[in-house]
């Protein structure tokens, strides 16, 4: 199984607690995490909970998502990969999410993370 397939098979339910632990350890909140996920995917907190309950894979998660048009503004390196250069669409979307969670944990301001126009 290659890298892209492994990422596709991960479940949102399996990764969400790791995201939450990462941001809470840095003094951020579940509400902020949920807001970041909603910004990227369009999934509100109830939909996120349902997707966790359903144990959807990242493949299904992003198939159902309505990706924010500003997601392409997410750039930088995550897990050794430059997100804007990832050519596999699903892997890129998962890395977008990883990058947003990373920025949240690093204490970036919400309006920066959510790529709000100035």
C-alpha positions in Angstrom: 0.0 0.0 0.0 1.5 3.4 -1.0 1.5 6.6 1.0 -1.7 8.0 -0.7 -3.6 4.8 -0.1 -2.6 4.7 3.6 -3.8 8.3 4.0 -7.1 7.5 2.2 -7.8 4.6 4.6 -7.2 6.5 7.8 -10.4 7.3 9.6 -11.4 10.8 10.7 -12.5 9.2 14.0 -9.0 7.9 14.5 -7.2 11.1 13.7 -9.5 13.7 15.4 -8.5 12.8 19.0 -4.8 13.3 18.0 -5.7 16.7 16.5 -7.6 17.6 19.7 -4.8 16.5 22.0 -2.2 18.4 19.9 -4.2 21.7 20.0 -5.3 21.4 23.7 -1.7 20.7 24.8 -0.9 24.1 23.3 -3.8 25.9 25.1 -6.2 25.9 22.2 -9.8 24.6 22.4 -12.0 22.0 20.8 -14.3 24.8 19.6 -11.3 26.3 17.7 -10.4 23.0 16.2 -14.0 22.4 15.1 -14.1 25.9 13.6 -10.9 25.2 11.6 -12.3 21.9 10.3 -15.6 23.5 9.4 -13.8 26.3 7.6 -11.9 23.8 5.4 -14.7 21.2 4.9 -18.0 22.9 5.5 -18.9 20.3 8.2 -20.4 21.9 11.3 -19.8 20.4 14.7 -22.8 18.1 14.4 -21.7 16.7 11.1 -18.2 16.2 12.4 -19.6 14.2 15.3 -21.7 12.1 12.9 -18.7 11.4 10.7 -16.7 10.3 13.7 -19.6 8.1 14.8 -19.8 6.6 11.3 -16.0 6.0 11.3 -15.6 7.4 7.8 -12.2 7.1 6.0 -10.5 10.3 4.9 -11.4 9.3 1.4 -15.2 9.5 2.2 -14.7 12.5 4.5 -13.2 14.6 1.7 -15.6 13.2 -0.9 -18.5 14.6 1.2 -16.7 17.8 2.1 -17.2 21.2 0.3 -13.7 22.4 0.3 -13.2 26.1 1.1 -12.2 28.0 -2.1 -9.4 29.6 -0.1 -7.9 26.2 0.8 -5.5 26.8 -2.1 -4.0 29.6 0.0 -2.7 27.0 2.5 1.0 26.7 1.9 4.1 25.5 3.7 5.6 22.3 4.8 3.9 19.6 6.8 5.3 16.1 7.5 8.2 17.0 5.1 5.9 17.8 2.2 5.2 21.2 0.7 1.4 21.1 0.7 1.0 23.3 -2.4 3.2 20.8 -4.4 1.3 17.6 -3.5 -0.2 16.3 -6.7 -2.6 13.7 -5.2 -5.8 15.6 -4.5 -6.9 13.6 -1.4 -3.5 13.6 0.1 -3.3 17.3 -0.4 -6.6 17.9 1.3 -5.6 15.8 4.3 -2.3 17.8 4.5 -4.3 21.0 4.3 -6.2 19.8 7.4 -2.9 18.8 9.1 -1.4 22.2 8.3 -4.4 24.1 9.8 -4.3 22.0 12.9 -0.5 22.6 13.1 -1.0 26.4 12.8 -3.7 26.3 15.5 -1.3 24.4 17.8 1.5 26.9 17.1 -0.7 29.7 18.3 -1.4 31.5 15.1 -4.3 33.9 15.1 -7.6 32.5 13.9 -8.0 35.0 11.1 -4.6 34.0 9.8 -5.4 30.3 10.0 -8.8 30.8 8.2 -7.1 32.8 5.4 -9.4 35.8 6.0 -9.1 38.5 3.4 -7.6 41.7 4.8 
